[in-house]
Amino acid sequence: MPILRIPTPLRAYTSGQSEVNVNGANIAEALADLTAQYPAIQPHLFNEGGELRPFVNLFVGERNIRDLQGINTPVNEGDRVMLVPSIAGGLCHCEPDRAKQSPSNRGIASSLRSSQRHG
């Protein structure tokens, strides 16, 4: 039985479980078993069309399934599959909309632009 490692942000949908034993001969079957056991996790992994969301990364051992056979990547008894959601964020380097900013926010945005030019 493969073991699927669940990241902390998604454990609320697996009753707090950090690892879930799943059945399946490949990633698609393992994920189907995971969502059968924990239906609340499904919208966090799949879009409305039933496709794996682009920010969901799965690794068998240390290899990303996108570099293997995708959701058809085989899994074996005892394989560890890690579910790793992509994390986005950071500083936007676009010009802020001045009309929507408070005076204090405009000062912060101006300081950021100045430090980016000089640093």
NORUR-V80094 format. One record per residue. N is the residue number from 1. RES is the residue in one letter. PSI is psi in whole degrees, 0 to 359 (NA if undefined). Layout:
# NORUR-V80094
n->(N,N)
res->(RES,RES)
psi->(PSI,PSI)
This chain:
# NORUR-V80094
n->(1,2,3,4,5,6,7,8,9,10,11,12,13,14,15,16,17,18,19,20,21,22,23,24,25,26,27,28,29,30,31,32,33,34,35,36,37,38,39,40,41,42,43,44,45,46,47,48,49,50,51,52,53,54,55,56,57,58,59,60,61,62,63,64,65,66,67,68,69,70,71,72,73,74,75,76,77,78,79,80,81,82,83,84,85,86,87,88,89,90,91,92,93,94,95,96,97,98,99,100,101,102,103,104,105,106,107,108,109,110,111,112,113,114,115,116,117,118,119)
res->(M,P,I,L,R,I,P,T,P,L,R,A,Y,T,S,G,Q,S,E,V,N,V,N,G,A,N,I,A,E,A,L,A,D,L,T,A,Q,Y,P,A,I,Q,P,H,L,F,N,E,G,G,E,L,R,P,F,V,N,L,F,V,G,E,R,N,I,R,D,L,Q,G,I,N,T,P,V,N,E,G,D,R,V,M,L,V,P,S,I,A,G,G,L,C,H,C,E,P,D,R,A,K,Q,S,P,S,N,R,G,I,A,S,S,L,R,S,S,Q,R,H,G)
psi->(121,154,125,118,127,127,157,314,338,357,338,336,357,34,35,1,133,338,140,129,130,153,148,149,345,177,317,314,323,319,325,320,319,313,337,322,323,79,332,342,341,309,345,345,327,147,183,335,2,10,148,130,146,334,1,119,138,136,133,111,237,8,128,132,338,335,355,244,25,219,351,4,126,148,147,169,126,354,143,121,125,130,119,106,142,149,128,161,188,188,130,129,18,160,124,152,102,328,333,0,146,163,321,323,325,322,319,314,320,318,319,315,318,316,329,324,326,356,NA)
